[in-house]
Amino acid sequence: MTQLILILLALGGLVAVMRREAGALPALAVLAVVGLAALALGSPLLGGLLLIGAAGVALAGLPALRRRWLSPRLFALFKKVSPKVSETERTALEAGTVAWDGELFSGKPDWSALLARRNEGISAEEQAFLDQQCSVAAGMTNAWEITRERADLPQELWDYLKQERFFGMIIPKEYGGLGFSAKAQSLVLQKLSVNETLMVTVGVPNSLGPGELLLKYGTQQQKDHYLPRLADGREIPCFGLTGPRAGSDATSLPDTGIVCKQMVDGEEVLGLRLNFEKRWITLAPIATVVGLAFRMFDPERLLGGEEDLGITCALIPRDTAGMEIGRRHHPIGSPFMNGPIKGKDVFVPLDTIIGGPEMAGQGWRMLVECLSVGRCITLPSGATGTSRYALGWSGGFARVRRQFNVPVAEMEGIQEPLARMAALSYIAQAAVLQTANTIDAGEKPAVPSAILKSQLTEFQRQILGDAMDIHGGKAVTLGPRNYLGIGYSANPVAITVEGANIMTRNLMIFGQGAIRCHPYVLEELAAKDADDLNAFDTAFFGHAGLIFGNAARAFTQAFGLGKPAVPFDGEAKRYAQEVARLSAGFSLCADAAMASLGASLKQREMLSARLGDVLSNLYLASMVLKQWHEGERVEGEAALLHYSCQYLLNRAEQAFDELFDNLPNRALGRTLRLIVMPRGKRFKRPHDDLARTIAQAISRDSALRRQMLAHTWDQQADGQRDNPLARYNALLAEYDRAEPLYRKLNKAYAKGELPATALHPEQRIAAAREAGLIDAEEATFMARFEAEVLEMLTVDDFPFEAFAQQQDKVIWHNAA
């Protein structure tokens, strides 16, 4: 018994030291003290073993000793096995900043660091623009007209967007722009997401493109000339990056710019001869100025430096001789302006390089630094806005659509997808706004941008699929009344562009984060490059302490021991503690995967994707908790919090489970499972009771519905196009009056108090009024209410030949 107690004391002491990452000296002290105690209590074997362990800790752990024999050997091995980082990878790794993503990689996230940057909302000026100008712009759209009749936005909408400087949201006021915050940009795009073409048209010039590149890298002359013209729409920009052979792998672009001299207006000019072929360039068909990425070469050394100068960005006027521009691609589901650009021996002076000749070869750095911000806003905001509208339409439709004499919103088959839509929308809203808030605080979130782009556009795919299922025939029949189908068909665009989701999930989130966000890996690689043994020793053994610490934290917290203190109330406290527990497990597994697979982890994309999935779900759960902590909570929101956190943490544990099953080293997989999930999965999919509660609130005129549909176009003003969301909101506002009357009519019909031929609601209303079952006011109300319901359920039909572009090929099957 004495020996068992001593063993437990030694283990407990070591675990306590490991949890705190206290270093070798405290561990040595624990082993030495317990070892001496064992000797004193008559256990020489145990005491000797513990003292030998103490000696080993001293030799391997104390800096003065280990640097004499262990660290040089480890450093030599590290140089052999560590992955090589290319210049393009290094540029990407150094782009952006690390914030909460780094905390999650540490395994001991500091929640106070996350909450320190409180989201204070947007300015009164920004809110006014959101309320007025955005509503006006949204009110000029109809998906059918834009997609099938015009293949473009209406001219009056283009004029309004330019007049109100929608294209200058990121441009400072001193250059004539709006100078909006990242949060305001996000909310504007969310509101404009009522129409995919409108959102893309406004979003792209305010994302990766000439405007942002000029702001950060342009010469003063370039800024003074272009920024005011971009802000007021005199110039429409596009940016040519991708091509037939360079998509996700943008660094492989084959387009070239050769430094040369050419006579221009009788004067010899030093410039670039460009040859390029670009595809999938948004706004290209109407752009007046083209940002262009190309590989720059100086074979004659006219600039006096290297021959291969690297990727470079230039700004080229549309009318430059030799450039072919104006043709269109046909993006699936949405006719936003997108097309190819070609150039054959296009000559431009060197001062067209963004930032001037001294920025030659800096294009890749410029692009990845801008992309880390732009990717956080445009597509994630579009996906979030789409989720708001789809949720609002679906909740309204499900309440007024009746089958089997009840609203389909009362059917659990509808409640399940409706609740899922609400939760995914809730997560998306929290993630995009809280991440935009970090941008406003000065961060450039590279890894979160990849998380948001891939995760929120996948949420959009799920939400739109659920919305289509709920709407049924209403949504699969296209026409002016169909507010959902065209956006549904356009969803693959968001999945594919700005880094395809497959690539982003498999390569970028963990692949970039493992080095960029890890507390020690970047320092170890820097020490290797500098051949600095002391720096390596400090980083490596700090890293070792982190590994032991995370193992101890993950294991003990799985049993409820040593739960971290978190600054959240009762509703959120448990989830924050579970995020911290899984963060420790994630950090441990990340180190285990990198150590066991080394450089080959790059090729093990499915494993990398699962690690990225864990990080993504922990990041999204953190944003939900922060939003809950700061927001003005409404009735029913607690159910959404529980559903969302349980959903995300279940997905994180599922990713862990798949990781453990697929690690090539099976012993390692089993060991990690024992440490990280010794009690198995802790989170199941959200309970049906939560789904029922959420679906009821979303399909009624509730505080939760109003909160979830904030920042949408939800008003119907004179002169605006039809607004289905406003119409559903109006119906729900009157639904509590209508429902008892529906029940009364149905009951009366079932009892035979109304004619058997009164099969339509309108017939039953008239018959009930005649029979005195309802009064005149109730009859008038129900007739009006049911007429509006029928209008919202109605779909369009067209002349037989309407869809044939070539009328002479129409087959008139039943012609006389």
DORO-230416 format. One line per field, with one value per residue (C-alpha): residue number from 1; residue in one letter; z, y, x. Coordinates in steps of 0.02 Angstrom, whole numbers. Example, Ala and Ser with C-alpha at 12.3 -4.5 7.8 and 13.67 -1.06 7.14 Angstrom:
i <- 1:2
aa <- a:s
pz <- 390:357
py <- -225:-53
px <- 615:684
***
This chain:
i <- 1:2:3:4:5:6:7:8:9:10:11:12:13:14:15:16:17:18:19:20:21:22:23:24:25:26:27:28:29:30:31:32:33:34:35:36:37:38:39:40:41:42:43:44:45:46:47:48:49:50:51:52:53:54:55:56:57:58:59:60:61:62:63:64:65:66:67:68:69:70:71:72:73:74:75:76:77:78:79:80:81:82:83:84:85:86:87:88:89:90:91:92:93:94:95:96:97:98:99:100:101:102:103:104:105:106:107:108:109:110:111:112:113:114:115:116:117:118:119:120:121:122:123:124:125:126:127:128:129:130:131:132:133:134:135:136:137:138:139:140:141:142:143:144:145:146:147:148:149:150:151:152:153:154:155:156:157:158:159:160:161:162:163:164:165:166:167:168:169:170:171:172:173:174:175:176:177:178:179:180:181:182:183:184:185:186:187:188:189:190:191:192:193:194:195:196:197:198:199:200:201:202:203:204:205:206:207:208:209:210:211:212:213:214:215:216:217:218:219:220:221:222:223:224:225:226:227:228:229:230:231:232:233:234:235:236:237:238:239:240:241:242:243:244:245:246:247:248:249:250:251:252:253:254:255:256:257:258:259:260:261:262:263:264:265:266:267:268:269:270:271:272:273:274:275:276:277:278:279:280:281:282:283:284:285:286:287:288:289:290:291:292:293:294:295:296:297:298:299:300:301:302:303:304:305:306:307:308:309:310:311:312:313:314:315:316:317:318:319:320:321:322:323:324:325:326:327:328:329:330:331:332:333:334:335:336:337:338:339:340:341:342:343:344:345:346:347:348:349:350:351:352:353:354:355:356:357:358:359:360:361:362:363:364:365:366:367:368:369:370:371:372:373:374:375:376:377:378:379:380:381:382:383:384:385:386:387:388:389:390:391:392:393:394:395:396:397:398:399:400:401:402:403:404:405:406:407:408:409:410:411:412:413:414:415:416:417:418:419:420:421:422:423:424:425:426:427:428:429:430:431:432:433:434:435:436:437:438:439:440:441:442:443:444:445:446:447:448:449:450:451:452:453:454:455:456:457:458:459:460:461:462:463:464:465:466:467:468:469:470:471:472:473:474:475:476:477:478:479:480:481:482:483:484:485:486:487:488:489:490:491:492:493:494:495:496:497:498:499:500:501:502:503:504:505:506:507:508:509:510:511:512:513:514:515:516:517:518:519:520:521:522:523:524:525:526:527:528:529:530:531:532:533:534:535:536:537:538:539:540:541:542:543:544:545:546:547:548:549:550:551:552:553:554:555:556:557:558:559:560:561:562:563:564:565:566:567:568:569:570:571:572:573:574:575:576:577:578:579:580:581:582:583:584:585:586:587:588:589:590:591:592:593:594:595:596:597:598:599:600:601:602:603:604:605:606:607:608:609:610:611:612:613:614:615:616:617:618:619:620:621:622:623:624:625:626:627:628:629:630:631:632:633:634:635:636:637:638:639:640:641:642:643:644:645:646:647:648:649:650:651:652:653:654:655:656:657:658:659:660:661:662:663:664:665:666:667:668:669:670:671:672:673:674:675:676:677:678:679:680:681:682:683:684:685:686:687:688:689:690:691:692:693:694:695:696:697:698:699:700:701:702:703:704:705:706:707:708:709:710:711:712:713:714:715:716:717:718:719:720:721:722:723:724:725:726:727:728:729:730:731:732:733:734:735:736:737:738:739:740:741:742:743:744:745:746:747:748:749:750:751:752:753:754:755:756:757:758:759:760:761:762:763:764:765:766:767:768:769:770:771:772:773:774:775:776:777:778:779:780:781:782:783:784:785:786:787:788:789:790:791:792:793:794:795:796:797:798:799:800:801:802:803:804:805:806:807:808:809:810:811:812:813:814:815:816
aa <- m:t:q:l:i:l:i:l:l:a:l:g:g:l:v:a:v:m:r:r:e:a:g:a:l:p:a:l:a:v:l:a:v:v:g:l:a:a:l:a:l:g:s:p:l:l:g:g:l:l:l:i:g:a:a:g:v:a:l:a:g:l:p:a:l:r:r:r:w:l:s:p:r:l:f:a:l:f:k:k:v:s:p:k:v:s:e:t:e:r:t:a:l:e:a:g:t:v:a:w:d:g:e:l:f:s:g:k:p:d:w:s:a:l:l:a:r:r:n:e:g:i:s:a:e:e:q:a:f:l:d:q:q:c:s:v:a:a:g:m:t:n:a:w:e:i:t:r:e:r:a:d:l:p:q:e:l:w:d:y:l:k:q:e:r:f:f:g:m:i:i:p:k:e:y:g:g:l:g:f:s:a:k:a:q:s:l:v:l:q:k:l:s:v:n:e:t:l:m:v:t:v:g:v:p:n:s:l:g:p:g:e:l:l:l:k:y:g:t:q:q:q:k:d:h:y:l:p:r:l:a:d:g:r:e:i:p:c:f:g:l:t:g:p:r:a:g:s:d:a:t:s:l:p:d:t:g:i:v:c:k:q:m:v:d:g:e:e:v:l:g:l:r:l:n:f:e:k:r:w:i:t:l:a:p:i:a:t:v:v:g:l:a:f:r:m:f:d:p:e:r:l:l:g:g:e:e:d:l:g:i:t:c:a:l:i:p:r:d:t:a:g:m:e:i:g:r:r:h:h:p:i:g:s:p:f:m:n:g:p:i:k:g:k:d:v:f:v:p:l:d:t:i:i:g:g:p:e:m:a:g:q:g:w:r:m:l:v:e:c:l:s:v:g:r:c:i:t:l:p:s:g:a:t:g:t:s:r:y:a:l:g:w:s:g:g:f:a:r:v:r:r:q:f:n:v:p:v:a:e:m:e:g:i:q:e:p:l:a:r:m:a:a:l:s:y:i:a:q:a:a:v:l:q:t:a:n:t:i:d:a:g:e:k:p:a:v:p:s:a:i:l:k:s:q:l:t:e:f:q:r:q:i:l:g:d:a:m:d:i:h:g:g:k:a:v:t:l:g:p:r:n:y:l:g:i:g:y:s:a:n:p:v:a:i:t:v:e:g:a:n:i:m:t:r:n:l:m:i:f:g:q:g:a:i:r:c:h:p:y:v:l:e:e:l:a:a:k:d:a:d:d:l:n:a:f:d:t:a:f:f:g:h:a:g:l:i:f:g:n:a:a:r:a:f:t:q:a:f:g:l:g:k:p:a:v:p:f:d:g:e:a:k:r:y:a:q:e:v:a:r:l:s:a:g:f:s:l:c:a:d:a:a:m:a:s:l:g:a:s:l:k:q:r:e:m:l:s:a:r:l:g:d:v:l:s:n:l:y:l:a:s:m:v:l:k:q:w:h:e:g:e:r:v:e:g:e:a:a:l:l:h:y:s:c:q:y:l:l:n:r:a:e:q:a:f:d:e:l:f:d:n:l:p:n:r:a:l:g:r:t:l:r:l:i:v:m:p:r:g:k:r:f:k:r:p:h:d:d:l:a:r:t:i:a:q:a:i:s:r:d:s:a:l:r:r:q:m:l:a:h:t:w:d:q:q:a:d:g:q:r:d:n:p:l:a:r:y:n:a:l:l:a:e:y:d:r:a:e:p:l:y:r:k:l:n:k:a:y:a:k:g:e:l:p:a:t:a:l:h:p:e:q:r:i:a:a:a:r:e:a:g:l:i:d:a:e:e:a:t:f:m:a:r:f:e:a:e:v:l:e:m:l:t:v:d:d:f:p:f:e:a:f:a:q:q:q:d:k:v:i:w:h:n:a:a
pz <- 0:42:-128:-216:-123:-168:-351:-354:-272:-402:-547:-476:-449:-625:-702:-604:-666:-844:-841:-793:-911:-761:-834:-787:-615:-532:-612:-547:-374:-374:-422:-301:-153:-180:-215:-52:39:-35:27:199:206:160:-27:-100:-274:-301:-225:-337:-493:-448:-416:-582:-664:-578:-646:-821:-808:-753:-898:-1029:-955:-872:-1003:-937:-954:-1108:-1217:-1194:-1265:-1313:-1401:-1534:-1582:-1588:-1692:-1819:-1833:-1848:-1994:-2086:-2057:-2050:-2206:-2330:-2344:-2518:-2543:-2597:-2443:-2332:-2404:-2370:-2194:-2155:-2222:-2101:-1913:-1779:-1647:-1578:-1700:-1612:-1443:-1504:-1567:-1396:-1311:-1170:-1247:-1153:-1164:-1093:-1249:-1357:-1254:-1239:-1415:-1388:-1541:-1519:-1679:-1822:-1830:-1851:-2026:-2073:-1999:-2097:-2259:-2216:-2180:-2327:-2474:-2456:-2446:-2602:-2697:-2640:-2691:-2871:-2892:-2951:-2976:-3128:-3219:-3183:-3225:-3367:-3447:-3431:-3385:-3295:-3162:-3218:-3279:-3142:-3013:-3089:-3085:-2904:-2849:-2926:-2862:-2683:-2692:-2656:-2747:-2629:-2460:-2424:-2498:-2369:-2369:-2420:-2587:-2605:-2535:-2390:-2275:-2195:-2060:-2097:-1996:-2099:-2262:-2202:-2154:-2319:-2416:-2305:-2344:-2530:-2531:-2569:-2746:-2787:-2936:-2835:-2691:-2804:-2905:-2749:-2653:-2776:-2799:-2610:-2590:-2677:-2819:-2877:-2743:-2595:-2681:-2722:-2545:-2470:-2602:-2735:-2766:-2713:-2896:-2926:-2772:-2818:-2994:-2970:-2797:-2823:-2991:-2916:-2772:-2880:-3015:-3155:-3157:-3140:-3087:-3109:-3061:-3175:-3074:-3125:-3295:-3388:-3299:-3140:-3027:-2844:-2878:-2920:-2908:-3064:-3178:-3350:-3396:-3425:-3425:-3510:-3472:-3637:-3725:-3855:-3954:-3897:-3983:-4048:-3878:-3813:-3658:-3534:-3498:-3503:-3647:-3577:-3640:-3540:-3544:-3395:-3359:-3229:-3199:-3111:-3185:-3331:-3468:-3409:-3320:-3368:-3277:-3259:-3116:-3186:-3103:-3207:-3194:-3228:-3317:-3361:-3481:-3536:-3356:-3404:-3221:-3164:-3052:-3069:-3228:-3143:-3038:-2986:-2980:-3009:-3012:-3133:-3171:-3355:-3438:-3538:-3702:-3700:-3872:-3886:-3743:-3784:-3659:-3658:-3687:-3548:-3457:-3398:-3210:-3152:-3083:-3084:-3225:-3131:-3248:-3271:-3421:-3500:-3536:-3661:-3711:-3849:-3843:-3740:-3700:-3542:-3456:-3292:-3192:-3219:-3089:-2929:-2812:-2954:-3019:-2842:-2811:-2956:-2896:-2741:-2816:-2723:-2556:-2603:-2652:-2501:-2380:-2459:-2477:-2290:-2261:-2417:-2399:-2223:-2285:-2460:-2480:-2293:-2286:-2442:-2370:-2205:-2290:-2399:-2242:-2164:-2315:-2341:-2158:-2161:-2319:-2260:-2087:-2163:-2297:-2174:-2063:-2200:-2305:-2240:-2274:-2185:-2108:-2011:-2052:-2112:-1980:-1853:-1938:-1867:-2040:-2075:-1901:-1914:-2067:-2010:-1843:-1931:-2046:-1897:-1805:-1957:-1988:-1805:-1814:-1977:-1912:-1756:-1850:-1989:-1878:-1738:-1862:-1950:-1779:-1763:-1933:-1871:-1722:-1840:-1867:-2037:-2002:-2129:-2056:-1999:-2174:-2242:-2105:-2139:-2328:-2332:-2183:-2211:-2397:-2352:-2226:-2367:-2471:-2330:-2291:-2471:-2490:-2335:-2395:-2561:-2470:-2360:-2507:-2620:-2782:-2743:-2761:-2904:-3024:-3088:-3128:-3058:-2902:-2861:-2738:-2697:-2847:-2941:-2786:-2751:-2924:-2902:-2741:-2826:-2871:-2688:-2657:-2798:-2807:-2697:-2658:-2692:-2533:-2565:-2574:-2430:-2314:-2362:-2380:-2310:-2141:-2050:-2174:-2149:-1969:-1913:-1944:-1937:-1780:-1681:-1531:-1574:-1750:-1837:-1707:-1733:-1921:-1900:-1785:-1917:-2053:-1940:-1878:-1701:-1577:-1424:-1508:-1564:-1388:-1313:-1444:-1450:-1263:-1247:-1381:-1283:-1128:-1229:-1289:-1113:-1048:-1178:-1148:-962:-988:-1117:-1012:-844:-913:-998:-823:-762:-667:-673:-781:-838:-770:-909:-909:-961:-872:-838:-1013:-1100:-966:-1003:-1189:-1164:-1050:-1180:-1316:-1204:-1174:-1359:-1397:-1289:-1381:-1549:-1510:-1451:-1606:-1720:-1644:-1651:-1835:-1881:-1782:-1848:-2029:-2052:-2224:-2291:-2194:-2342:-2450:-2318:-2360:-2279:-2112:-2132:-2174:-2015:-1909:-2001:-1963:-1777:-1782:-1887:-1770:-1615:-1696:-1746:-1572:-1496:-1605:-1554:-1370:-1393:-1485:-1346:-1215:-1297:-1378:-1319:-1288:-1337:-1288:-1370:-1408:-1274:-1376:-1526:-1419:-1357:-1529:-1613:-1485:-1475:-1665:-1681:-1538:-1603:-1772:-1688:-1594:-1752:-1840:-1695:-1707:-1893:-1865:-1735:-1851:-1997:-1926:-2009:-1842:-1762:-1590:-1596:-1648:-1504:-1380:-1436:-1424:-1245:-1197:-1290:-1281:-1140:-1109:-1292:-1376:-1256:-1379:-1474:-1611:-1540:-1459:-1549:-1412:-1461:-1643:-1603:-1496:-1628:-1774:-1683:-1650:-1826:-1906:-1799:-1769:-1624:-1549:-1607:-1786:-1785:-1716:-1845:-1988:-1936:-2074:-2213:-2338:-2247:-2293:-2443:-2500:-2644:-2810:-2751:-2825:-2734:-2565:-2514:-2345:-2301:-2358:-2251:-2102:-2125:-2134:-1976:-1885:-1914:-1898:-1716:-1766:-1918:-1841:-1723:-1870:-1978:-1840:-1822:-2009:-2020:-1867:-1936:-2103:-2017:-1917:-2074:-2029:-2196:-2370:-2426:-2586:-2486:-2524:-2545:-2397:-2486:-2501:-2318:-2266:-2367:-2305:-2124:-2137:-2212:-2073:-1940:-1878:-1903:-1911:-2057:-1991:-1969:-2143:-2221:-2127:-2174:-2356:-2366:-2268:-2372:-2535:-2482:-2431:-2601:-2688:-2589:-2638:-2822:-2955:-3129:-3298:-3472:-3656:-3730:-3832:-3701:-3659:-3833:-3883:-4064:-4101:-4267:-4172:-4067:-4096:-4091:-4035:-4039:-4185:-4295
py <- 0:120:91:122:286:340:295:394:542:537:523:658:775:746:775:936:992:944:1034:1194:1167:1209:1136:1006:1073:1047:874:830:890:782:626:660:698:547:438:489:462:287:248:314:208:48:38:37:-26:106:240:192:195:366:436:365:451:613:596:567:720:821:763:788:935:1055:1177:1180:991:951:1081:987:821:808:970:960:784:836:989:883:764:908:980:815:780:953:1000:1119:1281:1358:1545:1550:1449:1561:1715:1641:1591:1764:1848:1900:1892:1764:1794:1672:1538:1540:1522:1365:1295:1322:1202:1325:1464:1628:1678:1850:1886:1846:1947:2097:2151:2186:2207:2382:2376:2500:2689:2789:2837:2656:2605:2740:2678:2502:2556:2674:2648:2460:2446:2551:2445:2282:2347:2365:2179:2030:1868:1811:1976:1993:1813:1766:1929:2047:1939:2097:2219:2356:2515:2618:2501:2519:2708:2703:2594:2717:2870:2805:2742:2560:2518:2627:2550:2510:2673:2810:2966:3075:2986:3000:2830:2780:2722:2588:2468:2283:2251:2377:2302:2131:2191:2283:2125:2022:2137:2139:1949:1952:1940:1844:1953:2113:2047:1989:2150:2255:2132:2099:2279:2292:2130:2066:2185:2347:2455:2361:2334:2519:2568:2460:2462:2594:2745:2911:2957:2794:2822:3002:2953:2790:2788:2933:2860:2687:2759:2846:2713:2807:2661:2482:2366:2183:2077:1946:1806:1637:1558:1394:1316:1418:1403:1357:1345:1529:1528:1418:1555:1548:1729:1831:2008:2033:2190:2276:2442:2503:2662:2754:2917:2933:2905:2748:2685:2552:2437:2263:2155:2055:1892:1820:1722:1741:1655:1673:1858:1943:2111:2086:2110:2288:2332:2493:2451:2280:2223:2088:1959:1887:1816:1952:1917:2029:1924:2071:2130:2302:2332:2269:2128:1949:1877:1797:1933:1832:1867:2049:2148:2290:2402:2414:2525:2432:2518:2464:2398:2210:2168:2067:2098:2103:1925:1836:1672:1606:1573:1440:1512:1694:1814:1921:1995:1870:1833:1802:1923:1891:1988:1964:2070:2203:2340:2443:2560:2505:2632:2525:2405:2429:2519:2563:2469:2440:2323:2209:2030:2070:2019:1855:1939:2076:1951:1837:1984:2059:1890:1857:2002:1998:1813:1846:1964:1944:1762:1729:1883:1830:1656:1730:1849:1710:1607:1750:1765:1577:1556:1698:1637:1456:1496:1602:1476:1331:1424:1475:1317:1196:1010:885:1036:1095:1211:1109:1201:1088:933:865:823:1010:1063:965:1057:1223:1212:1160:1310:1425:1354:1364:1542:1585:1514:1605:1772:1759:1701:1829:1980:1934:1899:2064:2144:2077:2153:2321:2297:2282:2094:2012:1840:1721:1553:1613:1679:1503:1434:1559:1546:1357:1326:1463:1428:1244:1301:1399:1241:1147:1291:1314:1127:1124:1277:1192:1038:1141:1240:1090:1132:1318:1324:1203:1300:1450:1617:1794:1728:1605:1694:1540:1430:1541:1574:1387:1351:1484:1410:1312:1479:1519:1342:1356:1532:1617:1450:1297:1222:1054:1135:1254:1115:988:1099:1272:1273:1152:1158:1344:1347:1208:1320:1495:1476:1351:1429:1349:1274:1438:1474:1302:1326:1499:1426:1294:1426:1532:1378:1441:1297:1398:1465:1289:1221:1352:1324:1135:1106:1235:1133:973:1053:1103:924:852:992:965:777:807:941:841:682:758:877:731:668:840:871:1041:1125:1295:1454:1538:1710:1649:1627:1466:1442:1454:1402:1217:1242:1358:1229:1093:1202:1220:1031:991:1129:1036:876:962:1037:867:779:912:885:697:702:817:714:545:594:735:811:676:756:875:729:653:775:678:679:863:899:813:914:1068:1016:1008:1182:1251:1189:1250:1421:1434:1378:1512:1646:1587:1599:1774:1831:1758:1845:2015:2013:2066:1897:1867:1737:1572:1613:1494:1349:1410:1425:1246:1177:1270:1224:1043:1032:1104:1005:845:879:913:748:657:729:669:496:484:549:415:280:333:378:260:223:124:122:311:323:214:309:477:413:356:526:642:544:417:422:419:555:678:767:692:779:910:842:845:956:1094:1075:1089:1244:1332:1289:1355:1522:1541:1509:1636:1823:1802:1899:1761:1771:1960:1944:1814:1919:2081:2171:2102:2193:2163:2315:2346:2526:2608:2583:2434:2261:2130:2083:1906:1921:2074:1982:1830:1942:2027:1859:1797:1957:1910:1723:1709:1785:1672:1504:1488:1532:1398:1272:1330:1312:1141:1078:1142:1057:892:899:928:1107:1167:1100:949:1043:1181:1110:1273:1388:1529:1423:1375:1557:1610:1462:1491:1674:1626:1498:1626:1530:1681:1865:1985:2056:1882:1832:1985:1957:1774:1807:1936:1827:1673:1772:1828:1651:1586:1718:1661:1480:1517:1477:1550:1477:1535:1519:1352:1422:1544:1453:1419:1540:1487:1495:1404:1246:1239:1079:1116:943:973:1093:1066
px <- 0:143:223:57:33:211:183:22:108:246:123:10:156:222:51:35:205:162:-6:82:230:338:497:626:675:503:490:662:611:453:549:691:579:466:619:701:538:529:704:661:502:591:558:735:686:553:663:808:700:631:805:867:719:767:943:876:766:916:1025:889:796:915:983:1160:1174:1070:1158:1321:1264:1079:1033:1173:1114:933:978:1072:924:800:898:881:697:616:516:589:492:492:499:317:268:373:290:118:169:233:76:-57:-56:-97:-230:-360:-303:-135:-220:-309:-145:-67:-186:-219:-322:-329:-511:-476:-372:-523:-646:-530:-579:-761:-870:-942:-1042:-1037:-1045:-1205:-1149:-1121:-1288:-1377:-1298:-1351:-1529:-1552:-1435:-1426:-1614:-1634:-1507:-1586:-1756:-1699:-1668:-1768:-1671:-1769:-1755:-1569:-1527:-1642:-1701:-1553:-1402:-1349:-1401:-1523:-1440:-1522:-1445:-1271:-1293:-1350:-1205:-1083:-1174:-1176:-995:-1032:-870:-770:-811:-628:-562:-526:-631:-484:-488:-677:-721:-833:-692:-800:-746:-730:-888:-986:-922:-979:-1152:-1174:-1132:-1246:-1391:-1353:-1348:-1533:-1464:-1305:-1258:-1277:-1172:-1031:-1032:-1009:-901:-761:-699:-695:-598:-443:-412:-332:-413:-340:-172:-158:-202:-66:70:32:139:66:39:-55:-163:-204:-255:-349:-425:-548:-598:-624:-724:-853:-863:-778:-659:-722:-580:-545:-396:-322:-242:-313:-295:-318:-168:-163:-313:-290:-103:-91:100:109:43:128:93:250:312:482:581:620:633:511:483:326:278:456:535:621:530:585:440:365:307:162:90:-53:-214:-331:-496:-634:-599:-744:-797:-676:-809:-845:-683:-595:-434:-355:-246:-133:-21:121:296:424:588:735:840:948:973:908:863:1032:970:912:842:690:611:458:273:229:67:30:-118:-164:-296:-428:-385:-202:-154:-149:-267:-424:-562:-752:-809:-906:-906:-1074:-1058:-1178:-1339:-1285:-1245:-1119:-991:-851:-742:-573:-433:-294:-142:-14:145:58:184:166:290:370:270:114:185:85:203:321:475:542:394:442:438:335:169:147:177:56:-78:-68:-65:-221:-307:-293:-412:-522:-561:-624:-757:-830:-879:-908:-1020:-1111:-1139:-1199:-1318:-1386:-1417:-1517:-1631:-1650:-1694:-1820:-1905:-1908:-1976:-2114:-2157:-2161:-2286:-2409:-2394:-2527:-2538:-2650:-2739:-2584:-2438:-2290:-2189:-2276:-2206:-2044:-1980:-1980:-1925:-1763:-1691:-1765:-1674:-1514:-1527:-1551:-1400:-1285:-1342:-1313:-1136:-1100:-1162:-1054:-899:-899:-937:-818:-679:-713:-699:-522:-481:-543:-426:-277:-264:-240:-313:-237:-290:-463:-493:-470:-583:-721:-713:-724:-837:-966:-986:-1012:-1143:-1223:-1230:-1317:-1435:-1489:-1515:-1624:-1720:-1755:-1819:-1934:-2005:-2028:-2118:-2118:-1928:-1898:-2010:-1913:-1990:-2005:-2092:-1952:-1837:-1733:-1696:-1574:-1469:-1467:-1399:-1264:-1195:-1052:-973:-942:-878:-751:-680:-549:-470:-577:-646:-564:-394:-428:-485:-353:-200:-221:-308:-195:-51:-27:-84:33:183:110:5:106:196:364:376:415:549:626:632:707:840:880:897:1009:1106:1076:1091:1041:884:841:868:751:616:630:619:482:394:425:352:199:175:183:74:-61:-60:-85:-219:-317:-317:-359:-491:-577:-615:-669:-507:-423:-554:-489:-566:-665:-749:-922:-1087:-1179:-1252:-1084:-959:-963:-938:-789:-708:-739:-662:-508:-502:-514:-388:-261:-302:-289:-119:-56:-121:-48:124:105:56:199:325:268:242:367:371:254:110:94:40:-73:-211:-352:-262:-220:-402:-463:-343:-406:-584:-546:-468:-612:-747:-656:-632:-816:-873:-763:-841:-1016:-968:-898:-1054:-1163:-1057:-1069:-1239:-1410:-1488:-1668:-1796:-1755:-1574:-1510:-1578:-1478:-1322:-1340:-1381:-1237:-1103:-1158:-1160:-984:-907:-985:-904:-737:-743:-794:-641:-532:-609:-571:-395:-357:-426:-318:-148:-22:60:-80:1:10:-172:-228:-120:-188:-366:-332:-261:-380:-543:-523:-711:-757:-857:-935:-1050:-1195:-1292:-1412:-1570:-1738:-1811:-1690:-1738:-1923:-1897:-1791:-1904:-2056:-1971:-1901:-2071:-2163:-2154:-2032:-1888:-1770:-1830:-1810:-1634:-1584:-1652:-1570:-1473:-1584:-1693:-1857:-1963:-2074:-2064:-2155:-2067:-1964:-1970:-2072:-1996:-2048:-1965:-2069:-2226:-2187:-2151:-2320:-2409:-2323:-2369:-2552:-2536:-2588:-2756:-2775:-2731:-2883:-2996:-2914:-2947:-3127:-3158:-3077:-3173:-3336:-3304:-3259:-3423:-3525:-3572:-3503:-3547:-3446:-3405:-3314:-3144:-3050:-3013:-3101:-3259:-3254:-3232:-3385:-3488:-3439:-3489:-3656:-3684:-3642:-3490:-3378:-3424:-3399:-3236:-3163:-3220:-3141:-2980:-2969:-3008:-2870:-2748:-2780:-2765:-2591:-2544:-2600:-2495:-2341:-2374:-2404:-2273:-2249:-2291:-2240:-2286:-2236:-2092:-2026:-1864:-1800:-1663:-1683:-1868:-1853:-1802:-1961:-2060:-2246:-2301:-2489:-2501:-2652
***
